[in-house]
Amino acid sequence: MKSFYFYFIGMTVLGLQACQLGDGYQDIRNYYFPLKTLESGLVYEYEPLGISPNGTAYWYYRSLIDGDEVNLTGTYYEQELIPQQLSNERMTGAGMILQDLFLYENDSSNAEVQIQIPVQVIEDDVFPFRVKENGGVYLYHIRWQPPQDSGATIDVIKNRRYLGDTTITFQDQQYAALIFELKELIAYDKEGVLEQEYNGREIYAKGLGLYYYSKRISEDLHLRYQLKDRYPMERLEEKFRLQYQE
């Protein structure tokens, strides 16, 4: 795992608005999630393209703005509106960095009880505000101990590299967008290290945030998700309430 880790240690970058700078760097702040719009909170519904073992993915994003301090919380839900992940990001001049992350899983002795798993943040780059082609990579590294597997640790290392510009269409409207290459390493360590590497892509659209993401698990399984809709949390709650009544 060390060779992967040190090879992908990224750059620290600075930036303001989305524009082309004289040194070849592009400011891409406006391509991340619209923090001002998200003060009231919105659900981002991502639909799977092709086969997916998990079905639709729901993320509830809400920004907290207090003077110069800006934070973005994200809660990930799958089916039955049960949270699977809770993250807290902070905005800096260089970009968005991960402050806190918690995972959730069912208690083995009581399926109705969830266990909150704290995650150690080792490298915190989530999204840079200033990029250029072939300009470096941006590193994200977290670690946790699975509660049902005493003595084990799991590391997830991701690096993002800016590939270029594109356009996307969302709800009949065109948006300028950016493509990032994603490389991911998952390492399970218990009396020896088992590693798996994956490749993927992300597309961020100006004024929307994350529009598309993918990860190739194997030759036969390529997970791909695309933004289908955005709406208030009340609509998602109503959707699941109606499902329970059927």
N, C-alpha and C positions, 0 to 999 in steps of 0.2 A: 504493500500500500504506500510506502514512503515514496517510491519513484513517481507514482501518479500524483501524490500530494504536492511534492516540491516542483514537479514539472508545470503544474497548473496554478501556482500562486500568481494572483492577478495584480493589476495596477490599481492605484488609488487615483480617482479622477475628479475633476471639478466641472461645474456647469451651471447655466441659467435656463434660458428658453431654447426651444428647438430651432436651430439655425445653423448655418455653415460658418465655421470660424476660420480665421486666416491660417492657422497652423494645421489645417486638415481635419480637425476634430469637429464633430457635429453635436450640438446641444440637443438632447432628446428628453428633457424633463417632461414635456407635454405629452409624451407617448406612454407615460406610466398612468396608473389609475388616476382619475380626476379627483384630487383630494378635496377640493372645495365642494364639488357636487356630492361627495360621499359623506358629508357631515350628517346628513339625515339617514344614511345607510341604504344600501341597495344589495339585492341578491343578484349574483351573476350565475346564470344557468348555462352549463356547458353540456352539449349533447355529444355522445360518442359517434364517431364516424367509423362505420364497420363494426366488427365484433369487439365487445368490451365485457369483461367479467363483472364490472362494477355498475354499469348503467349510468344514468345521468348524474353529473356532479354539480353540487350547489355550493357556492361560496358567498358568504355574507360579509361585505366589506363596509366598514364605517371608519371615518377619519375623525380625529380629535385634534382640534386646532386651538391652542392657547397662546396667543401672542406669536412669538417666533418659533414656538415648539409645535411641531406637527407630527402626529402619530397616525398609523393606519393599522386597524385590527382586522383580521380575517379569520372567519370561522368556516371550516369545511364540513359539509354534511353530505352523506350519501342517502340511503333510503331511510324512511321512518323519522326523518328530522332529528337524528341523533348525531351530536357533534363528534367528529373524528380527530379534529386538529384545531388548535387555536394559536394564532401568531400575532405578534405585535411588532411593527416596524416603525423606525424613526427616520425622519427626513434630515439629511445633512447637506452641506454644500456639494459633497461628492456624489450623493445619490441616496437611495433607500437602504438602510441597514437593518438587520434582524436584531431586535432587542430580547424578545422572549418567545419561546415556543413550547407548547404542551401537546402531547398526544393523549388519546383516550382509547381505552379498550375495555371490554366487559370483564367483570370479575368472574373467574372460573368457578367460584362457589355460589355466585348469585348473578344470573345473566341480566337482571334488571338494574344492577349497580355498575357504574362505570368507574374505572381507575384512571386517575390523572397521572400522566407520566411526564416529569420535567425533563427537558432536553438541554444539554450543554451546547452553547453556541461557541464554536471555535473560530470560524471565519464567517463574517456577517454580511458579505456583499449580496444584496438582493437584486438591485437594479442601478446601473450607473447613469449619471446625467450627462456624460460627455464621452463620445466614442469616435473611432475612425476605423476604417477597414484595415485589417491586419494590425490593429493597435493594441492588442493584448487581450487577456482574458480576466474574468471576474469570478472570484472564488467564494463558495458557500460550503461550509463544513459544520455538520452537527453530529452529536453523539448522545446515545442514551442507553440505559440498561433495561431490557425487557423484564417486567416484574414476574413473568411466569417462567423465566429461564435464569436461575440464579448463577451469577458469575460471568454471564455473557455481556458483551457490549456490541452495539451496532453503530457503525459510522456511515453517514451519507455525505458524499463529497460531490458537489456539482460545480462545473465551470461553464460560464457563458461567454461566447465570442460573437461579436457583431459581424454579420455577413453582408448586410446591405439593405436597401430600401425596396418597398413594394407598395401595392395598394390592395385593400380588401373591400368587400361589400357587406355591410351589416344592415339588415332591415331596409333594403333598397337605397341605402346611402353609401357613397364611396368615402373611404378614409385613407389618408396616408399611413403607412405602416413600416415597421422595421422587423427584420428577421435576425434571430439569434440562433446560433448552433449551441446545443446543449450536450455536454458529456457528463455522465453520472457514474460514480463508483459506490457500490454498497458493500461494506465489509462487515462480516459477522465474525466476532473474535471470542472463542471459548476453547482454550487448549489448542490453539492454532487458528489461523485466519482463513476464512472462505470469502473470496471476492467475486463480484459480478459487475461487469461494466456494460453500460447502455449508452446509446446515442439517441438524440432527439432534436426537436426544434421548437422554438417559441416565436410567435408573431405578436407584437404589441402595436396597437392602432392608436393614432393621435386622438385624444379626447375620450378614449374608451378604456385603455389598459390592455391587459392580456386578452387576446382574441382567439388564439389557437395554441395548442401545445401537443407534443407527441413524444412517444418513447418506444423504441424498438426493443421488445423483450427477447424475441427470437426471430428466426426466419419466418415462422408461421404466425407470430403474434406481434402486431404493431398497433399500440394504443394511440388513438388520435381523438382529440376533443376540440370542439369549436363553439364559440359563444353563440347561443341561440336567443337569449333574451336577458333583459335587466328589469327588475321590479322591486317594490318594497317588500319587506319581510312579511307583512300581513298577508300578501298574496300567496306566499309559499306556505304559511301556516294554514290558510284556507284550503289550499290544494291538498295537503296531507290530511286535514280534517275530513274532507269529502271522500278521500280514499278509504279512511277507516270506516265510513258509513256504508260503503258499498258491500 
